Amino acid sequence: MKPFPALLVAALVFAPVTVTANELYDPSIVHQPEEGVVKLYGAGGPHTAFQKVAEVWQARTGTPVVITAGPESRWSLNAQSDADIIWGTSKQSMTAFLETYKTFFSDLVQPIYIRPAVIAVKKGNPKKIQGFDDLLKPGMRVVVTEGAGIYNTSGTGIWEDLAGRLGRLSDVSAFRANIIEYGLGSGASFRAFKEQDADAWITWPNWPINNPEELELIELGPERRLWRDINIAVAPNASAEAQQFAEFLLSDEAQKIMKTEGWVR
């Protein structure tokens, strides 16, 4: 096996910057993926599972994988220049990305995994939260992740969908009254959860799975449960290695790895 550098993951999940797609797009940049390396860009969250998959694939092939995750403004110019693969943490996220990364087209987008929204609570679950209805009680302190029209995040609107799932306006009103923070991105939401002494956070399984010293995962019941997918797009001018890695992400081996962080097919 030929030598290869250590897998590089740039996770920048704790510093949201509020800019729009039009402000990020730079028409002077020519998209030219680099040979001999596979580069992926996307929002924080899935990157930890992708890293595990990439480590296996990289060890087997010798081709390095560079995964850059976090607020889009931190990596957008680089992605416009050399992204082999971009991932979206929901359909609305990828739709927004396509406004900026002009090399990628809608017909290239492939849903690859899906995961349910969950409730994250403090370790030990001091408020004994068992389900969504507990979050409707007066005095509960809840953090949600919300793009607020200016930030591209998978959590946009998920809290409203959950609250309105049963068609009761009173649920939406009660839940909204308990929101103490609308975090611009999951990293900002996690920080707010800790700093503001929140009781619960509407998020995705990978966050409590990867932070068991601080969070516990509470599943939503079937009557409330909602799912969003993760999807990828491979650039038309990407290397053969990039396409091979994208295919490996769907393999049985990769599925077992992704499942450890809540991603299923």
Secondary structure, 3 states (H helix, E strand, C coil): CCCCCCCEEEECCCCCCCCCHHHHCCCCCCCCCCCCCEEEEECCCCHHHHHHHHHHHHHHHCCCEEEEECCHHHHHHHHHHHCCEEEECCHHHHHHHCCCCCCCCHHHEEEEEEEECEEEEECCCCCCCCCHHHHHCCCCCEEEECCCCCCCCCCCCHHHHHHCCCCCHHHHHHHHHCEEEEECCHHHHHHHHHHCCCCEEEECCHHHHHCCCCEEEEECCCCCCCEEEEEEEECCCCCHHHHHHHHHCCCHHHHHHHHCCCCEC
